[in-house]
Amino acid sequence: MFLSSISAKDKADRLNAPLKSILKELNEFDKKLKSEIEGQKGMIITKIKEELDHKSENRKTVITRMKQDNEQFASSYHDIIENLRKQSVTLYYKKNKPLD
């Protein structure tokens, strides 16, 4: 398979697939944890909820940034490959005089 036949978006999607899976698993974990502490009260529960929200938001931000970086890297890589694929050629030739 030629590198140029795979688009930069496809390359980024391949890189981002594990990140999407991780984010999905983390979201499910957050939901389960929130459902476990729902309805409970107290300072510890309040602190757990705050930390959970804070950590969840940080994870989403980091993973989103990683996905954006992967898209940028894939695009740059694709551009580099395309530039290397093309080569300029300069030809020099002598024109012979006709044999009349």
N, C-alpha and C positions, 0 to 999 in steps of 0.2 A: 504494500500500500504506500502510495506516495504521500509525503508529508503535506503537500499542498492540497491533497484531496480531503484533509481533515480541517475543518474551519477552526478559527480561534475560539469561537463560542463552544464548539464540541470539546475542545481541549480543556477549556475552563470548566465545563460541565463535568467532565471526568474527574478533574481535580476537586471540584466542590461536592461531589456525591458523598464522600465520607463525612464532610462537614455538615451536610444536610441531615445525614443519618444521626450524627452526634447531637445536633440541635434538637431533632425530634425526640431522641431518648431523654435528653435533659428536660425538655418541656413535659414529657410524660412523668418524669421523676418529680418535677415541681408540682404538677397537678396532684399526684398521689400524696405528697407531703402536705400540701395545702388542705386536701380533703381530710387528712389525718388530724390536723390541728384545728380544723374548722369547728366552731362552737365552743372552743375552750378559751378561757380567759386567764389573765395574769401577766405579770411583767415578763416572765420568761417567754411565754407564748408571743407576746407583742414583739419582743426582741427577735425571736425566731422568724416571725413574719417579715419584719424589717430587713433582716439579714438575707432572707430568702429572696425578697424582691430585689434587693441591691445586687446580690450575686447573680441572680437570673438576668438582670439588665446588663451587667458587666459581661456575662458570657455571650449574650446575644450581640452586644457591640463588638466583642473580639471576633466572634465567628463571622459576623457580617463583614468586618474589615478584612479578615483572611480571604473571604470569598471575593471581595473586590480586588484584593491584591492578586489573587490567582487569575482573575479575568484580565487584569493589566499585564501580568507576566506572560500569559498565553498569547495575548495580542502582540506584545513585544517580540516574543519568540517567533511567532508566525511571520512578523515583518522581517526579522533577521533572516529567517529561512528563505523568504521570497527574494530578499536582496542578494543572498548568496547564490540563489538558483540562477540568476541572470548574470551573464558576463559580457562585458563590452569587448569587442574585437576590432582591432584596427588592421586593415590590410594595406600593404604597399605593393605596387606593381609597376612594371616598366612596360611602356607601350612600344612595341616593335614597329619599325618603319615598314611600310608595305613593300612587297617584292616586285615592283613594276619594272 
